[in-house]
């Protein structure tokens, strides 16, 4: 294998953009183009999946009405697996989940169900898949009061506010 072709769903997001930038600097790795619009364009998504040796599934919804958050996280995994199957390629899939899977909320239940779907697909297709629980993220461009307790804490301290933790 000359290059490892890595696809990243959710590449425009916080973690996805950092992963894309890091992998682009690695010798022997080709980051495949991906846009969120591929979810609504099976032909483009299937073409993407055909090329991938590895797909890192980072696409997800964490802000919206509770039922939308739950359904959309499941739907994103279902479409990913459907389009991978249609591609006749079986890349390794890495899925970024959340510590929220242990909580009784729509986001956590949606992520947990998506993990279960991936595990079932992996077993049925004898194809490697990994679900990663990402406990907290922080780095360039993390947003306070949105995706990082660390960013929120830093913001509050640097703005003379009393941290809420």
C-alpha positions in Angstrom: 0.0 0.0 0.0 1.5 3.3 -1.1 -0.7 5.6 0.9 -3.2 5.0 3.6 -6.5 6.7 2.5 -8.3 8.2 5.5 -11.7 9.6 5.3 -13.1 11.8 8.1 -16.8 12.5 8.5 -17.4 15.7 10.4 -14.1 17.1 9.0 -15.3 20.7 9.3 -15.9 20.3 13.1 -13.6 20.9 16.0 -12.0 17.5 16.3 -12.3 16.7 12.6 -10.5 19.8 11.4 -7.6 19.2 13.8 -7.4 15.5 12.8 -7.4 16.5 9.1 -4.6 19.0 9.6 -2.5 16.6 11.5 -3.0 13.7 9.1 -2.2 16.0 6.1 1.3 16.5 7.6 1.9 12.7 7.9 3.9 10.9 5.2 2.1 8.0 3.7 -1.4 9.3 4.5 -3.9 10.8 2.1 -6.9 12.6 3.6 -9.9 12.1 1.4 -12.1 15.0 0.6 -15.5 14.9 2.5 -18.3 17.4 2.8 -21.3 17.1 5.1 -23.5 17.3 1.9 -22.3 13.8 1.0 -24.9 12.5 3.5 -27.6 13.7 1.1 -25.7 12.5 -2.0 -25.3 8.8 -2.0 -23.2 8.7 -5.2 -20.6 11.1 -3.6 -20.6 9.3 -0.3 -20.3 5.9 -1.9 -17.4 7.2 -4.0 -15.7 8.5 -0.8 -16.2 5.1 0.9 -14.8 3.2 -2.1 -11.5 5.0 -1.7 -11.1 4.7 2.1 -8.9 2.3 4.0 -10.0 3.9 7.2 -13.0 6.1 8.0 -13.0 8.2 11.2 -16.7 9.0 12.0 -16.8 12.3 13.8 -20.0 13.7 12.3 -22.7 14.2 14.9 -25.3 16.5 16.4 -25.0 17.8 19.9 -27.2 20.9 19.8 -30.9 20.9 18.7 -34.2 19.7 20.0 -33.6 16.5 22.0 -35.4 14.2 19.6 -33.5 15.6 16.7 -30.2 15.1 18.5 -31.1 11.5 19.3 -32.4 10.6 15.8 -29.7 12.5 13.8 -26.8 10.7 15.6 -28.3 7.4 14.8 -29.1 8.4 11.2 -25.6 9.5 10.5 -24.2 6.1 11.5 -26.9 4.3 9.6 -26.1 6.2 6.4 -22.4 5.7 6.9 -22.9 2.0 7.1 -25.4 1.9 4.3 -23.0 3.7 1.9 -20.0 1.7 3.0 -22.0 -1.5 2.2 -23.0 0.0 -1.2 -19.4 0.8 -2.0 -18.3 -2.9 -1.7 -15.4 -1.7 0.3 -14.9 -2.6 4.0 -12.7 0.1 5.5 -11.9 0.1 9.2 -14.3 2.5 10.9 -13.3 4.5 14.0 -16.2 6.2 15.8 -15.8 9.0 18.2 -18.4 8.7 20.9 -18.9 10.5 24.2 -18.9 10.0 27.9 -22.6 11.0 27.6 -23.4 7.4 26.6 -23.6 6.7 30.3 -26.2 9.5 30.9 -29.9 9.4 30.5 -30.2 12.1 27.8 -31.0 12.1 24.1 -27.4 12.8 23.0 -26.0 10.0 25.1 -28.7 7.5 24.0 -28.2 8.4 20.4 -24.4 8.0 20.6 -24.8 4.7 22.4 -27.2 3.4 19.8 -24.8 4.4 17.0 -22.1 2.5 18.8 -24.3 -0.6 19.0 -25.1 -0.3 15.2 -21.4 -0.1 14.4 -20.5 -3.1 16.6 -23.3 -5.2 15.0 -22.2 -4.1 11.5 -18.5 -4.9 12.3 -19.4 -8.4 13.6 -21.7 -9.2 10.6 -19.1 -8.0 8.1 -16.0 -9.3 9.9 -14.6 -5.9 9.5 -12.6 -4.0 12.1 -14.3 -1.1 13.9 -13.5 0.9 17.0 -15.6 3.1 19.2 -13.7 5.7 21.1 -15.0 7.5 24.2 -13.6 11.0 24.1 -13.9 12.4 27.6 -13.0 16.1 27.0 -11.6 18.1 24.2 -9.6 21.3 24.2 -7.4 23.1 21.8 -7.2 25.9 19.3 -10.6 27.2 18.4 -12.5 25.4 21.2 -15.4 27.4 22.3 -16.4 28.3 25.8 -19.8 27.3 26.9 -20.0 25.0 23.9 -17.5 22.1 23.5 -15.0 22.3 26.3 -15.2 22.7 30.1 -11.5 23.8 29.9 -12.3 26.5 27.4 -15.2 27.7 29.6 -13.0 27.7 32.7 -10.2 29.7 30.9 -12.7 32.1 29.5 -14.2 32.8 32.9 -10.9 33.2 34.6 -9.5 35.6 31.9 -12.7 37.6 32.0 -12.8 38.1 35.7 -15.8 35.8 36.2 -16.3 33.3 38.9 -15.8 29.8 37.4 -19.0 27.8 37.8 -17.1 24.5 38.5 
